[in-house]
Amino acid sequence: MHGRPEPAFAPVLLLAFALATLPVAAGAFDMAELMALMGRVEQSRVAFEETKQVAALTAPIVRRGTLRYVRPDQLEMRVETPYFERMDIAGNVLTIETKRGTRQVDLAAAPALAAWVAAIRATLAGDRQTLARHFSFDLRGQATRWTLALLPIDPVLSGVIARIVIDGAQSQVLRIEVDERMGDSTLLVVQPGTSNR
Amino acid sequence: MNGARRWTMVGWLVLMAAAAVWFTVALKVDSDFSAFLPAGQSQTQRIFTRELHDGVTSRLLLVELAHDDPRNLAAISRSVARTLSASPEFRHVANGEGALGAAELALIERHRYQLSDRVDASHFESAALRAALEERLEGLAGGGGALEKRWLASDPTGETLHILAQMAPPIQPSRVDGVWFARGGAAALLVAQTRAPGWDVEGQQRAIAVLEGAFAAARGGGAAQMRYSSPGAMSVASRALIAADVTRLSLASIVLILAILLWVYRSVPVVLLCFLPAATGLVAGVVAVSAWFGTVQGITLGFGATLLGEAVDYPSFLLTQLHAGESVSAARTRLGTTLRMAILTTACGSLALLFADFPGLAQLGILTMVGILTAGAMTYWVLPLWVPEARIRIASSPPVRVTTPTLGAAARWTVVGVLAIVVAALAWSRPWFDDDVASMNPAPAALRDRDRELRDALGAPDVRYLLVVVGATQEDVLANAEELRPELQRWTESGAIRGFDLVTDLLPSAGRQATRQAALPAAVQLRANLDIALAGLPFRPHTFDPFLADVEEARSAAPLTLESMSESALRFRAESLLRHDSGVAGAGGDDWYAVIPLRGVTDAAAVARGAAAMGNAVRWIDLRAESSAMMAAFRHRAMLYAGLGALLIFGVLAQGLRSAPQALRLMAPVLLAIALTAGTLAAAGAPLSVLHLVALLLVLGVGINYALFFARAAVAREDAWRTLRTLAVVSGTTLCAFGMLAWSRIAVLHVIGTTVCLGVVFSLACCATLLYAREPA
C-alpha cells in the first residue's frame, strides 16, 4: 500500500506519464493502448455518486460511496447512503453485505452478473481477453479523454442491459453509464479529487 | 438291454427337444440384482426394497468430465446436457446451467400464491406489504436491482424468488463458465435421471449408450475423458464383468475337469457321458424355475451351474468303482444304496434355500433340487444303459501300494480336537456373521468408490438414509409431508442434515393450496391495504396493478395438480418423490408414501429421534441398518431350514444304513468340517454372509458323499484303493472348479470359490481321520 506511487490518482505523475507517451497518444488511440495503460494500475480507490433512473419510481435513486480496485481481481463497492451496502468481488465470488445480512454469489453461476462485473473489473485490470469474451467494444477519443462503449454478447445479459459506456482520462475511470433494455439507466460518476488511498 | 437303451435315448432326446422349445418360447432371463435382496415383511421393509429397486436415487447417473481445458470441458458439458435432455432415455439433466427452464419458471410464477408457504391472511395486510415494498425499494437501489425489477410489478412480496430459493439444492458444486465443476476446475460434473429404473439393466445400458454417444460427439478429437457412476451403471458394468469372469473361469475349469477325467477313463465318449447327467439336470432345473417363477435370474443361472457342478461327480462315483469285467449295471446294483443316499442328501441340503425370503435364493433352491434329482436319476437309471462298457479302460489294480493310516480312537479325536481348538481360538472374539448387504453387492469396490466420490462432489442425496411419509391417499401423504417442513428446516439449521427435497415444495396438498387461496384478500381490500402501504414511498401510481390482477386471479385458480403440471420437469420431480405402494392394496392401510431424500446427513441419530417423535406417519429408514436387520432375520431362518435339512439328511442316512448311530457317525465329520470352514473364514477376517451359507450347503452335500465313500472303504479294506481313487477324482474335479471361482474379481464368486475349496479340504481331512483310519491292531 505504501511507498509506491500510484499513477492513476497522482495527477502530477499522470501528466508526466501522458507527456512521455505523447507520440502514441497523438495517433489513433486503440484498445491495446488503453489496456496497456490500465494494466499499469496496481490499485485504486475513488468516491462516487451513482444515479439510478427507475421507471417504477417517481424520483431517481442517488447513492454515494467508494469504489476500490486491487490488482488482479478484487473489486469493492461500498455504498454509505441511502442504504448501507457492500459488494465485494474477489475472484469468482461476490459477497453482498447489507444491514439484513451477508450472502455470497458464485459469479460463474450467474452469467449476467459475471458480465456486469467483468465490464468494470476487466476494464480496470486492462484485461482485454475477458472483456472480449463478454462484450463487443467501441473505443473513441484519445488517451487524454476516451469513451469505451461495451455491447453485451451474452444473450441473457443483452436481454437486460443494452450497453455500458465507460469514460476515462488516461488510466482514470471518470464515469460508468449502464443502459438497461427497459429504459432504466444507472450513471456512476467518480467524484473529482477523491482519488487515492 | 439294447431296446431299453434305444428307448431311453429316444425319450431323453424328446425331453431335451421339449426343453429347447420351452426355452425359445417361455424362458425369460431377468438381471435384477435386488432379487438377491429379501422381499421384506413390514411396510417399511417393502418401501426400502422398492426404493432400492427403482427409487429416485437408483435412477441418478453421475457424470464427470476431465483431462481437458476447463473451457472445453464446459462446452462438452453443455453439449452432452443438451443431447441427454432431448433423449427419451433421460427424464432430467442438470449441469449447473439455469436449473429450471422457462416453462417451469412460468408454472411456478403462475401458481406462486398456492405454492408459497408464506401466504396467509397477515401476509397481505398493509404492515406486511409496507415491509415488502421497502425491501423492494432497497433491492432496486442495490446491486441486484436488475433481478428485482423482473418481478417488481406483479410480485412485490417476492413469492416467486422465495419458492425458487426453497427449491434450490443447498449444496452445489462450484462453477466454471456456468457449469458445475469439481476438484478445483479439473472436472466438469453432470447429473442425469434415467427414465429406466436402476434394476432395469437393459434400460440402463441404453441410457449409458446415449451418454457415451453424446460424449463422443461433443469431444470430437479432444483430450477430454469421461467417468460416470450410478446404481444402474454399476449393474451394467458388473453384469459385463460377471459374464466375462464366468465365461473365462468356467472354460478354464471345464478344461481342467476334462483333463482329469480323460486321464482317468482314457475315453472321450465316456468323459462326455460323465457331463451328461449334470447338463440334463441344469436344463431340467432351469425349466422348473422358469415354470414356477415366470422368469429366471441371470445370477441364478450362474450360481446354479456352479452348484450343479457337484453332479459331475455322480458318474465318477459309479465308474471309478468298476471291478475288472464288471458291468456298469452290476456296479450300480452293488453301490445302489450309497449312490441313492449321496443324491438324496444333497437334495435335502438345498432345502434351506427353497424357503429363502430372497426370490433369487429360492430360485437357486429349486434349480439345485430339481437339477440334483434329475442328474441323480440319469446316473442311477440311464447311465448304466448308455455307457459303452468296452470303451472303459480304467485300471483294475492299484497303481501304487496303498497303506491305511492307523489311528486309535483317542488319537483321532485328539487330532480333530486340536484342529477345532486352534480354529476356535483364532476365530474367538471376531465377528462370525456379516449382515451387510454391501457384501452381496457384485459391483467391484473400485466402482463403488468412484460412486461415493462423485456423489460427494455433486451433493447428490445420501443413499443410506431415507425419510418417508406415509398416508392413505395422495392428499393425506402431502398433508403429512407439509407438517414435516418446520422440523426439516430445524435439522438443516442445526447442521444435522445439509438439505432435503420435499415434494410439497413442488406440489402442496389441495387442502393447503385452498387455505392459502382463501387467505388472499379481495381486490378492494388488497387495493386499500396497498394504498396504505405505499404512502410516502416513491413508487409511481399503478406500478402494482399487475400484482392486484394476479392476486385476484389466484383467488379462484384451479389447484395445482400433477396433471396440471403437464410434461414439465417439475412434474417428473414431484412424481419421483411421491409413490403409490400397490403391495398393500386392500390392506386398508397406508397406500401412498412420499420419499424425502436427505443430503449430507451428519447427525443421523438426531434425525432418527426427531422422526420417531413425529408419530406414525413418518418413517426413518437407515438402509444399512434395515438391510442388515433383514439379512440377520433371513440368516436365522436359513439356519433353521439348514437344521431341518440336516435332520432330513440324517433321516435319509439312517434309513439307507438302517442304523441311526451309523448315520450320526457319518454326519459328524462333515458337520465338524463345516464348523472348521466357518471358523477359518472368521479367523481370516471374512465373516459369514448369506453367500457363505450357500457355499456351506454345497460343502454339506459333497462332504456327506465323501463320508459315505470313506465309510465304504473302511469296511471293504481290500477294495479301499478303488474308493480312494473315486475320492481323488471327485474331490480333484470339485477343487478345480471352485479353485477357479476363487480367482474371480467378483466378490460373490470369489467367496463361493474359497469357501467350497476350504470345505472340501476340511471334509476330506475329517472324514479320513474319523471314518477311514484303521484302529491299531
Interface residues (C-beta under 8 A of the other chain):
Chain A: K52 V54 A55 A56 L57 T58 A59 I61 R63 M77 V79 P82 Y83 E85 M87 N92 I96 T98 D106 A108 A109 P111 A112 V160 I161 E180 M182 D184 T186
Chain B: G96 L137 E138 L140 A141 G142 G143 G144 G145 A146 K149 L152 A153 Q172 S174 R175 V176 D177 G178 P538 F539 R540 T543
